Amino acid sequence: MLQFLTESFLLNLLAFAIALGSAWLLAPSFNRLIGSEATSFTLPASYTLAFTGIFLAGSLLSGLYPAFVLSGYHPISVLKGLFKNSPRGQILRKSLITGQFAVSVILIAGTILVYQQVQYMRQQQLGLEAGRVNALFRQEFGAALNGFKNRHSDTLGLPEPVQREKNARRARGEQRIQA
């Protein structure tokens, strides 16, 4: 039984290392695909704990199943080929094949769904005009509210193109222009 658990742990550790390495290597490409500006691949502590728990549970479950199932077989009957023709062997083989097929269909469908959702989000209009956005860069809420009132009252009397240019320059942090 220890042999099955050790083999399971090592295989899951290898798969975990490949998964983390792939995620780290593919993160820049994925960020470009979704239009994100993230530069590094880091995980929060809660995710790390969850992944470690899933890793340990998966190692334990994937090691216990073969230990209990295979310990019940008689090696001589398996080597003679008598097991694969038995009803128990056929049920096991069919259930494993069906389970693998179902998991692969779910993963492929999930990949297609995520791709379609990303494409849909990239094609949608934002619903705002960037030139008409007031950007407030104050730390305190009261000061930001007063600043907004001052800016709003300053721009009310200006013609619309000058007002937009003034707001755009403020958002970029440039000097105030005289109107």
C-alpha positions in Angstrom: 0.0 0.0 0.0 2.9 2.4 0.8 4.3 1.7 -2.7 1.0 2.9 -4.4 0.8 6.0 -2.2 4.5 6.9 -2.9 4.0 6.4 -6.7 0.9 8.4 -6.6 2.6 11.2 -4.6 5.5 11.4 -7.0 3.3 11.4 -10.1 1.1 14.1 -8.7 4.2 16.1 -7.6 5.5 15.9 -11.2 2.1 16.9 -12.6 1.9 19.8 -10.1 5.4 21.0 -11.1 4.5 20.8 -14.8 1.3 22.7 -14.2 3.0 25.5 -12.3 5.8 25.7 -14.8 3.3 25.9 -17.7 1.2 28.5 -15.9 4.3 30.6 -15.3 5.6 30.3 -18.9 2.2 30.8 -20.5 1.0 33.7 -18.3 2.5 36.5 -20.5 0.8 35.0 -23.6 -2.5 34.7 -21.8 -2.2 38.3 -20.5 -1.7 39.5 -24.1 -4.8 37.4 -25.2 -7.1 39.0 -22.6 -5.5 42.4 -22.8 -4.2 42.5 -19.2 -1.2 44.5 -18.1 -0.1 42.0 -15.4 3.7 41.4 -15.5 4.3 38.6 -13.0 2.7 35.3 -12.1 2.0 35.2 -8.3 -0.6 33.4 -6.3 -2.3 34.7 -3.1 -1.6 32.6 0.1 -5.2 31.3 0.1 -4.8 29.9 -3.4 -1.5 28.3 -2.4 -3.1 26.6 0.6 -6.1 25.4 -1.6 -3.8 24.0 -4.3 -1.7 22.3 -1.6 -4.8 20.7 -0.1 -6.1 19.6 -3.5 -2.6 18.2 -4.3 -2.5 16.2 -1.1 -6.1 15.0 -1.4 -5.6 14.0 -5.0 -2.4 12.1 -4.1 -4.1 10.2 -1.3 -7.2 9.4 -3.3 -5.3 8.4 -6.4 -3.0 6.2 -4.4 -5.7 4.5 -2.2 -7.9 3.4 -5.1 -5.2 1.3 -6.8 -4.0 0.0 -3.5 -7.4 -1.4 -2.6 -8.5 -2.5 -6.0 -5.3 -4.2 -7.1 -4.7 -5.8 -3.7 -8.0 -7.8 -4.3 -6.8 -9.3 -7.6 -5.0 -12.6 -7.8 -1.8 -12.0 -9.8 -1.9 -15.4 -11.5 -5.4 -15.0 -12.9 -4.5 -11.5 -14.1 -1.4 -12.7 -15.8 -3.3 -15.6 -17.5 -5.7 -13.1 -18.9 -8.7 -14.4 -17.0 -9.4 -11.1 -15.3 -10.0 -9.0 -18.4 -12.8 -11.3 -19.5 -14.5 -11.4 -16.2 -17.5 -9.1 -15.6 -15.7 -7.2 -12.9 -12.7 -6.5 -15.2 -15.0 -5.3 -18.0 -17.0 -3.0 -15.7 -13.7 -1.5 -14.4 -12.3 -1.0 -17.9 -15.5 0.5 -19.4 -16.0 2.8 -16.4 -12.4 4.1 -16.6 -12.7 4.7 -20.4 -16.1 6.4 -20.0 -14.8 8.6 -17.2 -11.7 9.7 -19.1 -13.9 10.5 -22.2 -16.3 12.6 -20.1 -13.5 14.5 -18.4 -11.9 15.3 -21.8 -15.2 16.4 -23.3 -15.8 18.7 -20.3 -12.3 20.2 -20.6 -12.6 20.8 -24.3 -16.1 22.4 -23.9 -14.8 24.6 -21.1 -11.9 25.8 -23.2 -14.1 26.7 -26.1 -16.5 28.5 -23.7 -13.8 30.5 -22.1 -12.4 31.5 -25.5 -15.8 32.6 -26.7 -16.4 34.6 -23.5 -13.0 36.4 -23.9 -13.8 37.2 -27.6 -17.2 38.5 -26.6 -15.7 40.8 -23.9 -13.1 42.1 -26.2 -15.7 43.1 -28.9 -18.1 44.9 -26.5 -18.3 48.7 -26.4 -17.2 50.2 -23.1 -20.2 52.5 -22.9 -18.2 55.7 -22.3 -16.2 58.2 -24.2 -12.7 58.5 -22.8 -12.5 62.2 -23.6 -15.4 62.9 -21.3 -14.1 61.2 -18.2 -13.0 63.2 -15.2 -10.1 61.6 -13.4 -9.6 62.3 -9.7 -6.2 61.5 -8.2 -6.7 62.7 -4.7 -6.2 60.3 -1.7 -8.8 61.7 0.6 -12.5 61.5 -0.2 -13.3 65.0 1.0 -10.5 66.6 -0.9 -11.5 64.6 -4.0 -15.1 65.7 -3.7 -14.1 69.4 -3.3 -11.7 69.1 -6.2 -14.4 67.6 -8.4 -16.8 70.4 -7.5 -14.1 73.0 -8.4 -13.2 71.3 -11.7 -16.9 70.9 -12.6 -17.6 74.6 -11.9 -14.4 75.6 -13.8 -15.5 73.7 -16.9 -19.1 74.6 -17.0 -18.6 77.8 -18.9 -16.2 76.5 -21.5 -17.1 75.4 -25.0 -17.2 71.6 -25.3 -14.0 70.9 -27.2 -11.9 73.1 -24.8 -13.7 71.5 -21.9 -12.7 68.0 -23.1 -9.1 69.0 -23.8 -8.8 70.5 -20.3 -10.2 67.3 -18.7 -7.9 65.1 -20.8 -4.8 67.2 -19.8 -5.8 67.0 -16.1 -6.2 63.2 -16.4 -2.7 62.9 -17.9 -1.3 65.1 -15.1 -0.3 68.0 -17.4 -0.3 71.7 -16.4 -3.6 73.6 -16.5 -4.3 75.4 -19.7 -5.8 78.8 -19.7 -9.1 79.1 -21.4 
